[in-house]
Amino acid sequence: MHERVRLGILSSLATVDHLSFSELRDALGVTDGNLSVHARKLEEAGFVQCEKRFANRKPRSEYRLTTKGRNAFASYLFQLESVIRAVRNR
């Protein structure tokens, strides 16, 4: 999850119900292949769900955080904040 693109995917999805593949790609400034690989890893971990459908005869992939993904992301942020607090309090 700590990899830049994966963290970006989770951060982007944490504030909305869902985002399309192209919305995520554009927001993160990555290539289709790069986003696809990282999104698939998050899917395999059970953090992200991808729903594929057609809109106006064009394929559309929509991504959303799962409950497991939302909890894991919140835990990651908590741990990161703990590390930051510890460093600041030195």
N, C-alpha and C positions, 0 to 999 in steps of 0.2 A: 504494500500500500504506500510505502514511503517514496517510491519512484515518482518523479515529477508528473508524468502523464497520468498515472493511476491516481495520484493525489488530486490532480486537476479534475479528473472525471468525477471522483467522489465529492469533491468540494462543489462542483457545478451542480450535481444532482441533489445535494443536500438542501438546496434552497428552493427547489421546484418539484413539481409532481413528476415530470418527465422532460426529456430533451431528445430531439432527433439526432441521428448520426451526424448530419451536416451541421447542426447547431453546436454540438460538442466539438466537432473538428474545427470549426471556425473560431469558437471561443478559446480553444487551446492552441490554435495555430500549428496543428500537426497534419501530417499526411494521412490519407485514408488508411494506408497499410499500417502505419504506426498506431493510429487510434484503434483499428480493428484488433490488432494483437493485444494491446493493453486491456481493451474492453472484454475480450474473450477470457483473459486471465482473471479479471474481476468476476465474470460470470461463473467460471469454474470454481472460484472460491465461494460462490453463493452471495456475493456482495451486490451484484447488479443483475437486473433482469432485462432481457432484450425481447421486445415483441416486434415481429416482422409482419408487415401488411402491405397492401397496395393502396395508394392514393392517386387518383387520376391515372391509373394504369402504370404508375411508377412505384418501384419498391420503396418502402419507408421503414426504417428501423428506429424504434423508440426505446430509450433506455430509462430505467428508473432504479432507485436504490431499493433493495430489499430491506426488511426489518433487520436481518443479520448484518447487512452492509451499513445501515444507519447506526446500529449499536457498535459495530467495529470501528467506524469512523469517529464516533463520539469518544470511545475509549482511547483511540489513537491521539485525538486532540487533547484529552485529559493528560495522558502520559507526556505529550510534548510540552504542555503548559507546566507540568511538574518539573520537567528538566529545566525549562526556562527560569522558573521561580528559584530553583536550587542554584543555578548559575548566578542569578542576580543577587542572591542573598549571601554570596561569598564575601 
